[in-house]
Amino acid sequence: MEARRFDMGKVAAGGYKAMLGLERYLHECGLEVGLLHLIKLRASQLNGCAYCIDMHWKDLRATGESEQRLYGLDAWEESTYYTERERAALAWTEAVTRVAEGHVPEAVYRAVQPHFSEKELADLTVAVATINAWNRLAIAARTPAGDYKPPAAAK
């Protein structure tokens, strides 16, 4: 892999700070922290963002997530160890992340409704949009993966 192209936090500090504002909102919105990391990891897998995969894998492990659930995330639809709420969130995450492939199907929306209030679904959508933006920033900047350390508070 080639060297990092730019450091967003240094050269576009205002944009980076705005993205961090979205993260602050998400951590205060009421959605479960583990669910947020799970959907962030799944979107990052879909987008091929090594930096964000590394980050959210480590964040999930720091919160006590099992390795089985992490290893099985690529095949969540065939795995029995995700809750119905998590399954709905993962389906929504995939549909919103792949929006260019056919928008967000009505069937996915109908399937997610029983598991999330209107506000929660809006917040989940903000979370998916935010991680997709982070993925694009990290990939474009060629942010190297591997050195991320989860915050001590996550343990």
Buried (B, 14 or more C-beta within 10 A) or exposed (E): EEEEEEEBEEEBEEEBEEBEEBBEEBEEBEBEEBBBBBBBBBBBBBBEBBBBBBBBBBBBBBBEBEEEBBEBBEEBEEBEEBEEBBBBBBBBBBBBBBEEEEEBEEEBEEBBEEBBEEEBBEBBBBBBBBBBBBBEBBBEBBBBBEEBEBEEEBE
